[in-house]
Amino acid sequence: MSKDLLLFILACAPVAINLWAYFLMKTAPTELDPEIVVTGYQLVKHKTGQPGIKCLDCGWTSYNHNDVAYRYCGHCDKFHYHVVH
């Protein structure tokens, strides 16, 4: 791989990641429905009404708004991607 191509890829990577995160936020469900389970995570609500995300891989639940928006599990250190059919 040429040096110029590598520099181009490294320069574009942050932009591509931010665009992907924006796309995931815009295509994520807007309503929290505890009856709908998507592979890997479940959207939940705390008894106070605060939205949360439960990782079905490790069982950890987070009520951090960024974790919910980006479908992220801080315990597993991974993102759950929302697949649009």
N, CA, C and O atoms as a GROMACS GRO file, in nm:
protein
  340
    1MET      N    1   0.085  -0.116   0.000
    1MET     CA    2   0.000   0.000   0.000
    1MET      C    3   0.090   0.123   0.000
    1MET      O    4   0.188   0.131   0.075
    2SER      N    5   0.055   0.219  -0.084
    2SER     CA    6   0.138   0.338  -0.094
    2SER      C    7   0.118   0.428   0.028
    2SER      O    8   0.015   0.422   0.095
    3LYS      N    9   0.217   0.510   0.054
    3LYS     CA   10   0.212   0.601   0.168
    3LYS      C   11   0.098   0.702   0.153
    3LYS      O   12   0.031   0.734   0.250
    4ASP      N   13   0.076   0.752   0.030
    4ASP     CA   14  -0.030   0.848   0.007
    4ASP      C   15  -0.168   0.788   0.032
    4ASP      O   16  -0.255   0.853   0.090
    5LEU      N   17  -0.187   0.665  -0.010
    5LEU     CA   18  -0.314   0.598   0.012
    5LEU      C   19  -0.338   0.576   0.161
    5LEU      O   20  -0.449   0.596   0.210
    6LEU      N   21  -0.236   0.536   0.232
    6LEU     CA   22  -0.247   0.514   0.376
    6LEU      C   23  -0.282   0.646   0.448
    6LEU      O   24  -0.367   0.647   0.537
    7LEU      N   25  -0.217   0.754   0.411
    7LEU     CA   26  -0.247   0.885   0.471
    7LEU      C   27  -0.390   0.928   0.439
    7LEU      O   28  -0.457   0.985   0.526
    8PHE      N   29  -0.436   0.903   0.319
    8PHE     CA   30  -0.573   0.936   0.281
    8PHE      C   31  -0.673   0.859   0.366
    8PHE      O   32  -0.771   0.916   0.415
    9ILE      N   33  -0.649   0.730   0.383
    9ILE     CA   34  -0.739   0.646   0.464
    9ILE      C   35  -0.741   0.693   0.609
    9ILE      O   36  -0.847   0.702   0.670
   10LEU      N   37  -0.624   0.723   0.664
   10LEU     CA   38  -0.616   0.770   0.802
   10LEU      C   39  -0.684   0.906   0.820
   10LEU      O   40  -0.742   0.933   0.925
   11ALA      N   41  -0.677   0.990   0.718
   11ALA     CA   42  -0.741   1.121   0.725
   11ALA      C   43  -0.893   1.110   0.716
   11ALA      O   44  -0.965   1.188   0.778
   12CYS      N   45  -0.942   1.013   0.640
   12CYS     CA   46  -1.087   0.998   0.620
   12CYS      C   47  -1.155   0.914   0.729
   12CYS      O   48  -1.276   0.923   0.745
   13ALA      N   49  -1.081   0.836   0.801
   13ALA     CA   50  -1.140   0.745   0.899
   13ALA      C   51  -1.225   0.817   1.005
   13ALA      O   52  -1.337   0.773   1.030
   14PRO      N   53  -1.177   0.925   1.068
   14PRO     CA   54  -1.261   0.991   1.169
   14PRO      C   55  -1.392   1.044   1.113
   14PRO      O   56  -1.496   1.036   1.178
   15VAL      N   57  -1.388   1.098   0.993
   15VAL     CA   58  -1.509   1.149   0.929
   15VAL      C   59  -1.607   1.034   0.903
   15VAL      O   60  -1.726   1.047   0.930
   16ALA      N   61  -1.557   0.924   0.852
   16ALA     CA   62  -1.642   0.808   0.822
   16ALA      C   63  -1.704   0.753   0.950
   16ALA      O   64  -1.822   0.716   0.951
   17ILE      N   65  -1.628   0.748   1.056
   17ILE     CA   66  -1.681   0.696   1.184
   17ILE      C   67  -1.791   0.788   1.236
   17ILE      O   68  -1.894   0.740   1.283
   18ASN      N   69  -1.769   0.920   1.229
   18ASN     CA   70  -1.871   1.013   1.275
   18ASN      C   71  -1.997   1.006   1.191
   18ASN      O   72  -2.108   1.015   1.245
   19LEU      N   73  -1.984   0.990   1.060
   19LEU     CA   74  -2.100   0.976   0.974
   19LEU      C   75  -2.177   0.847   1.007
   19LEU      O   76  -2.300   0.846   1.008
   20TRP      N   77  -2.105   0.739   1.032
   20TRP     CA   78  -2.169   0.612   1.068
   20TRP      C   79  -2.244   0.626   1.200
   20TRP      O   80  -2.356   0.577   1.213
   21ALA      N   81  -2.183   0.691   1.299
   21ALA     CA   82  -2.249   0.712   1.429
   21ALA      C   83  -2.375   0.797   1.411
   21ALA      O   84  -2.478   0.768   1.473
   22TYR      N   85  -2.368   0.901   1.328
   22TYR     CA   86  -2.484   0.985   1.301
   22TYR      C   87  -2.595   0.902   1.235
   22TYR      O   88  -2.712   0.915   1.272
   23PHE      N   89  -2.559   0.819   1.139
   23PHE     CA   90  -2.656   0.733   1.072
   23PHE      C   91  -2.723   0.639   1.172
   23PHE      O   92  -2.844   0.619   1.168
   24LEU      N   93  -2.644   0.582   1.262
   24LEU     CA   94  -2.700   0.491   1.362
   24LEU      C   95  -2.798   0.563   1.453
   24LEU      O   96  -2.902   0.507   1.489
   25MET      N   97  -2.766   0.686   1.492
   25MET     CA   98  -2.857   0.762   1.578
   25MET      C   99  -2.987   0.792   1.505
   25MET      O  100  -3.095   0.784   1.564
   26LYS      N  101  -2.978   0.828   1.378
   26LYS     CA  102  -3.097   0.866   1.302
   26LYS      C  103  -3.185   0.746   1.266
   26LYS      O  104  -3.306   0.763   1.248
   27THR      N  105  -3.128   0.628   1.257
   27THR     CA  106  -3.208   0.511   1.221
   27THR      C  107  -3.248   0.428   1.343
   27THR      O  108  -3.320   0.329   1.329
   28ALA      N  109  -3.203   0.468   1.461
   28ALA     CA  110  -3.237   0.395   1.583
   28ALA      C  111  -3.385   0.419   1.617
   28ALA      O  112  -3.440   0.523   1.581
   29PRO      N  113  -3.448   0.324   1.685
   29PRO     CA  114  -3.587   0.343   1.724
   29PRO      C  115  -3.602   0.464   1.815
   29PRO      O  116  -3.519   0.487   1.903
   30THR      N  117  -3.708   0.541   1.793
   30THR     CA  118  -3.730   0.659   1.876
   30THR      C  119  -3.815   0.627   1.997
   30THR      O  120  -3.808   0.697   2.098
   31GLU      N  121  -3.895   0.524   1.990
   31GLU     CA  122  -3.980   0.482   2.101
   31GLU      C  123  -3.914   0.367   2.175
   31GLU      O  124  -3.863   0.274   2.113
   32LEU      N  125  -3.915   0.374   2.306
   32LEU     CA  126  -3.863   0.263   2.385
   32LEU      C  127  -3.976   0.164   2.410
   32LEU      O  128  -4.073   0.196   2.479
   33ASP      N  129  -3.965   0.048   2.355
   33ASP     CA  130  -4.064  -0.057   2.372
   33ASP      C  131  -3.996  -0.180   2.430
   33ASP      O  132  -3.923  -0.248   2.358
   34PRO      N  133  -4.018  -0.209   2.557
   34PRO     CA  134  -3.948  -0.322   2.620
   34PRO      C  135  -3.986  -0.457   2.561
   34PRO      O  136  -3.918  -0.557   2.588
   35GLU      N  137  -4.092  -0.463   2.482
   35GLU     CA  138  -4.132  -0.589   2.422
   35GLU      C  139  -4.051  -0.621   2.297
   35GLU      O  140  -4.047  -0.736   2.253
   36ILE      N  141  -3.986  -0.520   2.238
   36ILE     CA  142  -3.907  -0.540   2.117
   36ILE      C  143  -3.764  -0.571   2.158
   36ILE      O  144  -3.698  -0.489   2.222
   37VAL      N  145  -3.716  -0.688   2.120
   37VAL     CA  146  -3.579  -0.727   2.151
   37VAL      C  147  -3.503  -0.742   2.021
   37VAL      O  148  -3.544  -0.818   1.933
   38VAL      N  149  -3.393  -0.671   2.008
   38VAL     CA  150  -3.306  -0.682   1.892
   38VAL      C  151  -3.183  -0.759   1.938
   38VAL      O  152  -3.133  -0.737   2.048
   39THR      N  153  -3.133  -0.847   1.854
   39THR     CA  154  -3.019  -0.930   1.890
   39THR      C  155  -2.905  -0.845   1.944
   39THR      O  156  -2.861  -0.750   1.879
   40GLY      N  157  -2.859  -0.880   2.062
   40GLY     CA  158  -2.743  -0.812   2.120
   40GLY      C  159  -2.776  -0.711   2.227
   40GLY      O  160  -2.699  -0.694   2.321
   41TYR      N  161  -2.891  -0.642   2.215
   41TYR     CA  162  -2.927  -0.543   2.316
   41TYR      C  163  -3.078  -0.528   2.325
   41TYR      O  164  -3.152  -0.570   2.236
   42GLN      N  165  -3.121  -0.467   2.436
   42GLN     CA  166  -3.263  -0.438   2.455
   42GLN      C  167  -3.274  -0.298   2.512
   42GLN      O  168  -3.204  -0.262   2.607
   43LEU      N  169  -3.363  -0.218   2.455
   43LEU     CA  170  -3.388  -0.085   2.508
   43LEU      C  171  -3.483  -0.100   2.627
   43LEU      O  172  -3.585  -0.168   2.618
   44VAL      N  173  -3.447  -0.037   2.739
   44VAL     CA  174  -3.525  -0.049   2.862
   44VAL      C  175  -3.551   0.091   2.918
   44VAL      O  176  -3.494   0.190   2.871
   45LYS      N  177  -3.637   0.097   3.020
   45LYS     CA  178  -3.661   0.220   3.093
   45LYS      C  179  -3.640   0.194   3.241
   45LYS      O  180  -3.684   0.091   3.293
   46HIS      N  181  -3.573   0.287   3.307
   46HIS     CA  182  -3.557   0.281   3.452
   46HIS      C  183  -3.692   0.314   3.515
   46HIS      O  184  -3.778   0.371   3.448
   47LYS      N  185  -3.712   0.281   3.641
   47LYS     CA  186  -3.839   0.311   3.708
   47LYS      C  187  -3.867   0.461   3.713
   47LYS      O  188  -3.981   0.502   3.733
   48THR      N  189  -3.763   0.542   3.697
   48THR     CA  190  -3.779   0.687   3.693
   48THR      C  191  -3.817   0.736   3.553
   48THR      O  192  -3.847   0.855   3.535
   49GLY      N  193  -3.816   0.646   3.455
   49GLY     CA  194  -3.850   0.682   3.318
   49GLY      C  195  -3.730   0.709   3.230
   49GLY      O  196  -3.745   0.734   3.110
   50GLN      N  197  -3.610   0.705   3.287
   50GLN     CA  198  -3.488   0.730   3.210
   50GLN      C  199  -3.461   0.613   3.116
   50GLN      O  200  -3.462   0.498   3.160
   51PRO      N  201  -3.436   0.640   2.986
   51PRO     CA  202  -3.407   0.531   2.893
   51PRO      C  203  -3.272   0.467   2.921
   51PRO      O  204  -3.179   0.532   2.970
   52GLY      N  205  -3.263   0.339   2.890
   52GLY     CA  206  -3.139   0.265   2.910
   52GLY      C  207  -3.120   0.161   2.802
   52GLY      O  208  -3.208   0.138   2.719
   53ILE      N  209  -3.004   0.098   2.805
   53ILE     CA  210  -2.973  -0.010   2.712
   53ILE      C  211  -2.918  -0.127   2.791
   53ILE      O  212  -2.828  -0.111   2.873
   54LYS      N  213  -2.974  -0.244   2.765
   54LYS     CA  214  -2.928  -0.366   2.832
   54LYS      C  215  -2.857  -0.453   2.729
   54LYS      O  216  -2.914  -0.489   2.627
   55CYS      N  217  -2.731  -0.487   2.759
   55CYS     CA  218  -2.653  -0.575   2.672
   55CYS      C  219  -2.697  -0.718   2.700
   55CYS      O  220  -2.691  -0.765   2.814
   56LEU      N  221  -2.740  -0.788   2.596
   56LEU     CA  222  -2.785  -0.926   2.613
   56LEU      C  223  -2.669  -1.024   2.615
   56LEU      O  224  -2.687  -1.141   2.646
   57ASP      N  225  -2.548  -0.975   2.583
   57ASP     CA  226  -2.430  -1.062   2.589
   57ASP      C  227  -2.379  -1.077   2.732
   57ASP      O  228  -2.344  -1.187   2.774
   58CYS      N  229  -2.375  -0.964   2.806
   58CYS     CA  230  -2.319  -0.970   2.941
   58CYS      C  231  -2.422  -0.941   3.050
   58CYS      O  232  -2.396  -0.967   3.168
   59GLY      N  233  -2.539  -0.889   3.013
   59GLY     CA  234  -2.643  -0.859   3.110
   59GLY      C  235  -2.632  -0.721   3.174
   59GLY      O  236  -2.717  -0.684   3.255
   60TRP      N  237  -2.530  -0.645   3.138
   60TRP     CA  238  -2.508  -0.512   3.195
   60TRP      C  239  -2.610  -0.413   3.140
   60TRP      O  240  -2.643  -0.420   3.021
   61THR      N  241  -2.660  -0.321   3.224
   61THR     CA  242  -2.754  -0.218   3.181
   61THR      C  243  -2.693  -0.081   3.207
   61THR      O  244  -2.640  -0.056   3.315
   62SER      N  245  -2.702   0.007   3.109
   62SER     CA  246  -2.649   0.143   3.122
   62SER      C  247  -2.761   0.242   3.096
   62SER      O  248  -2.844   0.223   3.006
   63TYR      N  249  -2.763   0.349   3.175
   63TYR     CA  250  -2.860   0.457   3.156
   63TYR      C  251  -2.792   0.585   3.108
   63TYR      O  252  -2.852   0.692   3.110
   64ASN      N  253  -2.666   0.573   3.065
   64ASN     CA  254  -2.593   0.687   3.010
   64ASN      C  255  -2.654   0.720   2.874
   64ASN      O  256  -2.668   0.632   2.789
   65HIS      N  257  -2.689   0.848   2.853
   65HIS     CA  258  -2.758   0.884   2.728
   65HIS      C  259  -2.672   0.858   2.604
   65HIS      O  260  -2.726   0.828   2.498
   66ASN      N  261  -2.540   0.870   2.615
   66ASN     CA  262  -2.453   0.840   2.501
   66ASN      C  263  -2.451   0.691   2.471
   66ASN      O  264  -2.450   0.651   2.355
   67ASP      N  265  -2.449   0.607   2.575
   67ASP     CA  266  -2.454   0.462   2.554
   67ASP      C  267  -2.582   0.422   2.483
   67ASP      O  268  -2.580   0.338   2.394
   68VAL      N  269  -2.694   0.483   2.524
   68VAL     CA  270  -2.822   0.452   2.461
   68VAL      C  271  -2.823   0.499   2.316
   68VAL      O  272  -2.863   0.425   2.226
   69ALA      N  273  -2.777   0.622   2.292
   69ALA     CA  274  -2.778   0.680   2.157
   69ALA      C  275  -2.690   0.602   2.061
   69ALA      O  276  -2.726   0.583   1.945
   70TYR      N  277  -2.574   0.557   2.110
   70TYR     CA  278  -2.479   0.488   2.023
   70TYR      C  279  -2.484   0.336   2.036
   70TYR      O  280  -2.404   0.265   1.975
   71ARG      N  281  -2.580   0.286   2.117
   71ARG     CA  282  -2.595   0.140   2.137
   71ARG      C  283  -2.462   0.079   2.182
   71ARG      O  284  -2.413  -0.017   2.122
   72TYR      N  285  -2.405   0.136   2.289
   72TYR     CA  286  -2.274   0.096   2.337
   72TYR      C  287  -2.282   0.027   2.472
   72TYR      O  288  -2.356   0.070   2.560
   73CYS      N  289  -2.206  -0.081   2.487
   73CYS     CA  290  -2.193  -0.149   2.616
   73CYS      C  291  -2.052  -0.121   2.670
   73CYS      O  292  -1.953  -0.167   2.614
   74GLY      N  293  -2.046  -0.045   2.778
   74GLY     CA  294  -1.918  -0.012   2.839
   74GLY      C  295  -1.855  -0.131   2.909
   74GLY      O  296  -1.733  -0.136   2.925
   75HIS      N  297  -1.937  -0.226   2.950
   75HIS     CA  298  -1.884  -0.346   3.017
   75HIS      C  299  -1.813  -0.435   2.916
   75HIS      O  300  -1.703  -0.484   2.942
   76CYS      N  301  -1.876  -0.457   2.800
   76CYS     CA  302  -1.815  -0.539   2.693
   76CYS      C  303  -1.720  -0.457   2.606
   76CYS      O  304  -1.639  -0.513   2.532
   77ASP      N  305  -1.731  -0.324   2.614
   77ASP     CA  306  -1.653  -0.232   2.531
   77ASP      C  307  -1.678  -0.259   2.382
   77ASP      O  308  -1.585  -0.275   2.303
   78LYS      N  309  -1.808  -0.262   2.346
   78LYS     CA  310  -1.843  -0.282   2.205
   78LYS      C  311  -1.975  -0.212   2.173
   78LYS      O  312  -2.056  -0.183   2.261
   79PHE      N  313  -1.994  -0.185   2.045
   79PHE     CA  314  -2.115  -0.123   1.995
   79PHE      C  315  -2.209  -0.231   1.942
   79PHE      O  316  -2.164  -0.329   1.881
   80HIS      N  317  -2.337  -0.213   1.964
   80HIS     CA  318  -2.439  -0.300   1.905
   80HIS      C  319  -2.498  -0.223   1.789
   80HIS      O  320  -2.551  -0.113   1.807
   81TYR      N  321  -2.488  -0.277   1.671
   81TYR     CA  322  -2.532  -0.207   1.552
   81TYR      C  323  -2.677  -0.238   1.524
   81TYR      O  324  -2.719  -0.354   1.525
   82HIS      N  325  -2.754  -0.132   1.498
   82HIS     CA  326  -2.895  -0.144   1.465
   82HIS      C  327  -2.907  -0.173   1.316
   82HIS      O  328  -2.862  -0.094   1.233
   83VAL      N  329  -2.967  -0.284   1.282
   83VAL     CA  330  -2.980  -0.324   1.141
   83VAL      C  331  -3.118  -0.283   1.092
   83VAL      O  332  -3.219  -0.320   1.150
   84VAL      N  333  -3.121  -0.206   0.984
   84VAL     CA  334  -3.246  -0.162   0.924
   84VAL      C  335  -3.284  -0.259   0.815
   84VAL      O  336  -3.206  -0.282   0.722
   85HIS      N  337  -3.403  -0.315   0.824
   85HIS     CA  338  -3.448  -0.412   0.723
   85HIS      C  339  -3.534  -0.344   0.620
   85HIS      O  340  -3.582  -0.408   0.527
   0.00000   0.00000   0.00000
